[in-house]
Amino acid sequence: MSSRQFVLLALNGVSFGALLFLLSSGFTLIFGLMRIVNLAHGSFYLIGGYVGLTLIQAGQSFWVAMIGGALAIAGLGFVVERGLLRRVRGRTMPEVLLTVGLSLIFADLALAQFGGDPILLPRPPLFAGTIEFGEVTYPTFRLFVLGLGIVIAALMWLLQSKTRIGAIIRAGVDDREMVAALGINVNAIFTGVFVFGALLAGMTGVIGGVFLSLYPGADAEILNFALVVVILGGLGDLRGAIIGSLLVGLIDAFGRSLTPSLSYFLLFAPMALILIFKPQGLLGRVTESR
């Protein structure tokens, strides 16, 4: 492998890892705090991308589309959590079946409205070009995604480490019964975290529409990556989401290029080993079951 190819694959892996972090950071907080495997999270991503597509087709800019997709899915997340998930909270199988059912409904609605052809959203003019690193020419939009992932990670770290809300969320991940016993409105925290995760998924869907394109099945595909990130990194741990996203992005980039026939094995084998030897994840902590 030449140095140029290595740099390209590394950049592809890190930038894809940044995209995965934007999606999986909210997912892992929901998983860690609420003990819900939200299998509709990939649908939030896809529907957010289609909302952004609709806004772009209506003549709006990429930035308006990104914000609109994020806010629309945040609203959808609020309705889903308050109107549906709250009614089955604490019952694992109904939660799983509900989120699976929602993902199927959203997928069929998206297929009926937007068709089955892949749709690539246009890049914003500011990041439509390329930049050169010696012998390497690389799209500036992918570097924008990497930079955005770093900014979001820094903001989430500040929120989680330096604010009262962050302390409550961290405590809720470890022992939510104790948090409730202190008089804190756990239901409001649940709703806030779920809506925040949905907002990030909607925003990531618009970015992913430029990065990867939108198509039927993209929701399930991106959800698989997010699940691997959460399992590798650990429940509710921001550092775990960062490390897991980078690992998955790099494994996917190098695996698809060097051993395409084994790319999925290389991706899911580390997950299987983590589940066997350290089921709480690389940086996760053992938490009590509900």
N, C-alpha and C positions, 0 to 999 in steps of 0.2 A: 504494500500500500504506500502510495506517495504521500509526502507531507501535505500537498494540496488537498488530496482526497480525505486525509485524516481531519484536516481543519474543517472542510465542508461538512463531513459527517458529524463532527463534534458540535458545530454550530447548529446543524439541523436538529441534533438530539437535545441540545440545551434550549433552543427556541421552542421545540415541541414540548419539552418538559415545562417551560414557562406557561404554555397554553394549558397543559394538564393541571398545573398548580392553580391557575385561575378557576378551573372547574372543581378540582378535588378539595381545595382548602375549605370551601363552604360545606362540601359533602362530608368531609371528615369531622367537622364540628357538629353537624347534624347527627352523624353516626355516633360520635363520642358522647354527646350530651343527651340525646333523646333515645339512643339505642334503637334507632330506626334505620334499616337499610332501605333508603328511599330509591326504589328502582324506577321511579319516574324522573330522576334527576337528569338522565340523558335526554328525556323528552323536553324538560325545561330548556336544555341547551338547544335542541333542534327548533322548538317553537320560538325561542328568543331570536335565533338566526332568521327565521322566516318573518318575524315581526320587523327585524331590521331590513330584510329584503323588501318588504312592503313599503316601508318608509323611503327607502332609496328609489324604488320605482315611482313613488309619489313626488320625487324631486328633492328629497331631503339629503343632507350630507351624511357621510359615514358616521360622523361624531353624533349627530342627532339620532341616527339609526342605532348606534351603540347604546346611547342613553335610553332611547325609547324601548329597545329590546330588554334592557336591564329592568326598567321600571314596570314594564308590562308583566314580566315573569315574576317580579317581586309581588305584584298584586295577585297574580295567579297563585303564588306560593302561600300568600296570606289566606286566600279562600280555601285552598286545599288543607292547610293546617288547621284553621279554625273550623271549617265546615265539615271536614271528613276525618282527618287523622285523629283529631282530638276525641272523636267518638269511639275510636278503637284503641286508644292509647293503653299500653301495657299488655296488649295481646299480640304476640309476635306474628302468628299466622295471618290474622285479619289485616294487620299492617302490610305484610308482604303482598298478600293477594290484592289489597286495595291499590297499592302503588303499581303493581304489575298491570292491573286493569286500567288504571289511568294512563300508563305508558302506551298500552294498546289503543286506547281511545284517541290519545293525542297523535299517535303515528298515523292512524287511519284518517283523521281529520286533516292532517298535514298533506297526506297523499292525495286526498280528494281535492284539496284546495290548490296545491302547487304542483301536482303531477309527480312522475317518477324519475324525471331526468335530473342529473346533478346540476346544481346552479352555483356558479362561482361569483361571489360578490366582488364588486370593483374595489381596488385599493384606494384609500384616501390619497388625493394628489400629493400631499406632503410626504408620503412614504411610498410613492409609486415607483421610485427609481431603484438603483443599486449603489453599492459602495464597494470599494476595492481595498483588500488587505493583502498587499504584495501581489501574489499570483491569483488570489482568490477574489472573485466577484460575487457579492452576496446581496439578496434583496433587503432593502431598508425596512420593509414592513415586518420581516421576521425579527429584525433587531429591535423594532418598536415593541413587538410582543414580549421579547426578552426584557426590555426596559420596564414595560408595564408590569410584568410579573414581579420584578424586583421592587418596584414602588409599592404594589399591593402587599407584598410580603412584609415590607418595612412598616407599612401602616397597620397591618394586622398584628404585627409583633408589638407595636406601640400600644394598640388597643388592648391586646391580651395581657401585656406585662405591666403597663403603667396606668391603667384606669380601673375604676371600681367595677365597671361592667365586665371587663376582662377577668378580674379576680373572681367575680361571681361565676362566670362561664367556666373558668379553670376548676373552681371548687365543685361546680355542678357535674363536670366530667368525672371527677374523682368520687364524689358522694352527694348525689342530688337530694337524697332524703335529708341529709344534714342541712343542706341549703334551705330546703323547705321548712325545716324545724326552726330556722333562724328568722322566719317570718318573711322571707323573700318570695315574691310572686313567681314561682317556677314556671307557671303556664305562660306568663308574659315573656320570660326569658326564652322558653321553647319557641314561641311564635317569632320573636325577634331573630333568633339564630336561624330558624327555618327560612324566614323571609330574606335574610341576608345571604344565605346559601343560594336561594332561588335567584336573587338579584345577580350574583356573580355568574350563575349558570346562564342567565339570559344575556348578559354582557359577553360572556365567552362564546356563546352561540353566534353572535354577529362577527366577532373576531375570527372564529373558526370558519365562518362562511367565506372569508377572504383567504384564510390560511389553508383550509382543506376542501372547501365547497360544502354545500348542503344537499342531501339526498336521502331517500328512504333507507333506513338502517343505520344512518349516522348516529342516531341516538343510542342504539344498542352498542355500537362499536366504541363510542367515546365512553359509555358507561363501563364497559369492560376495562378500559384503561384506568378509569377513576377507581374502580374496585381494587385493581392491582396496587395502585398508589396507596390507598387507604390500608390495605393489608400489609404492605411492606413498611409503611411509615408508622402506623399505629393509630389508635383511636384518639381523636380530639387533640392531636399534638401538631402544632404548626410546623415545628422543625421536621417532624416526620413527613408531613405533606411536602415540604420542600425537597428533602432528600429522596423520598419515594418518587416524586415527579421527575427529578433529574435522572434517577436510575432508570425509570421506565422510558423516558425520552431517549437516553443514550443507548439503552439496550435495543429499542425499536429501530433507531437510525442505523446503528452498526449491524444489527441482525438482518435487517431487510437488504442491506447492501452486500454483506459478506456471505451470509448463508440464508438466502431467501426461503428455502424449503424448511428451515428450522427456526424461522423468526418467531413464530408463536411459541414454540417450545422454549426458546431462550427467554421469552417474556414471562411465561407462566411457571417455568421451573423454579425460579427464585421465590415466587409466591408460594408454591407448594412446600418448599423447604422452610420458609418462614412459618407457615401454618403448622408444620411438624415440630420444629425446634423452638420457635418463639412466637406463639400464636398471638401475643399482644402487639407484635410489630417491633421494628428495630428500635424505636424510641417510645413506644407505647408503654403504659403501665397497666398492671393487672387491676381491673375494676370489678366490683361486686355486681353480680347479675341482679336484674330488677325483680 
